[in-house]
Amino acid sequence: MNTLPFEIESDLDVDYAAVHPQLCGVGGNRVMEDVLRSAEDDPDTLVIVGACEPEAQQKLFQKLFRKTGFNQDHFVAVDIRDATNEGILERLRERIEERVQPREKRH
């Protein structure tokens, strides 16, 4: 069993983590649609997705963004290809810090 979701929830400031084998497939799109709909009304919620190249993620999920009305500014794509769990955690941590620090400076 992959321990990555547990590690993410334990080590990073996130509400929950989920793993899906293929977000760009039919089942993965359903998961993404549910996540985007549940997050769309909260201006402080970021949806962080570790998958393929960030530009590819943006293109793959365009239809879902339009369908759900999700604010794309709250979508954070992270390239986790060829990374170990430790590498994935580090990449996620870096992107979270990049997104959160500018918000904190505004206050």
C-alpha positions in Angstrom: 0.0 0.0 0.0 1.3 3.5 -0.9 1.8 5.6 2.2 1.9 8.9 0.3 -1.6 10.2 1.3 -0.7 9.6 4.9 2.7 11.3 4.5 1.1 14.3 2.8 -1.6 14.7 5.5 1.0 14.3 8.2 3.8 16.5 6.9 1.9 19.2 5.0 -0.8 21.7 5.9 -3.5 20.1 3.9 -7.1 19.0 4.7 -6.9 15.7 2.9 -5.0 13.8 0.2 -6.2 11.3 -2.4 -4.5 9.1 -4.9 -5.9 8.1 -8.2 -4.1 6.1 -10.8 -5.2 8.2 -13.8 -6.8 11.6 -13.2 -7.1 12.2 -16.9 -9.3 9.0 -17.3 -13.0 8.8 -16.8 -12.9 7.8 -13.1 -10.2 10.4 -12.4 -12.3 13.2 -14.0 -15.2 12.2 -11.8 -13.0 12.5 -8.7 -11.6 15.9 -10.0 -15.1 17.2 -10.7 -16.2 16.3 -7.1 -13.1 18.0 -5.6 -13.5 21.1 -7.7 -17.2 21.4 -6.9 -16.6 21.0 -3.2 -13.8 23.7 -3.3 -15.4 26.2 -5.6 -17.2 28.3 -2.9 -14.2 28.6 -0.6 -11.9 31.4 -1.7 -9.1 30.2 0.6 -9.0 26.6 -0.7 -6.4 25.5 -3.2 -6.7 22.3 -5.2 -3.2 20.9 -5.5 -2.7 18.1 -8.1 0.5 16.1 -8.4 0.5 14.5 -11.9 2.0 15.1 -15.3 3.4 18.4 -16.6 1.5 21.4 -15.2 0.7 22.8 -18.7 -0.8 19.4 -19.7 -2.9 19.4 -16.5 -4.3 22.8 -17.2 -5.3 21.6 -20.7 -6.7 18.3 -19.5 -8.9 19.9 -16.8 -10.2 22.9 -18.8 -13.5 21.3 -19.5 -13.9 20.5 -15.8 -13.0 24.0 -14.8 -15.7 25.4 -17.1 -18.3 22.7 -16.1 -17.8 23.3 -12.3 -17.1 27.1 -12.4 -13.9 26.5 -10.4 -11.6 29.5 -10.2 -8.4 28.3 -12.0 -6.3 30.7 -9.9 -6.9 28.2 -7.1 -5.6 25.2 -9.0 -2.0 24.3 -8.4 -0.5 21.8 -10.8 2.7 20.0 -9.7 4.8 17.7 -11.9 5.6 14.6 -9.9 6.8 12.4 -12.8 9.7 10.2 -11.9 9.7 11.1 -8.3 9.8 9.0 -5.1 7.3 9.7 -2.3 10.0 11.8 -0.7 10.5 13.8 -3.9 6.8 14.2 -4.3 6.5 15.6 -0.7 9.3 18.1 -1.4 7.7 19.3 -4.7 4.3 19.7 -3.1 5.8 21.5 -0.1 7.6 23.9 -2.4 4.5 24.7 -4.4 2.4 25.2 -1.2 5.0 27.5 0.2 5.1 29.5 -3.1 1.3 29.9 -3.0 0.8 30.6 0.7 3.6 33.0 1.4 2.4 35.7 -1.0 -1.0 35.5 0.6 0.4 36.0 4.0 2.4 39.0 3.0 -0.8 40.8 1.8 -2.2 40.9 5.4 
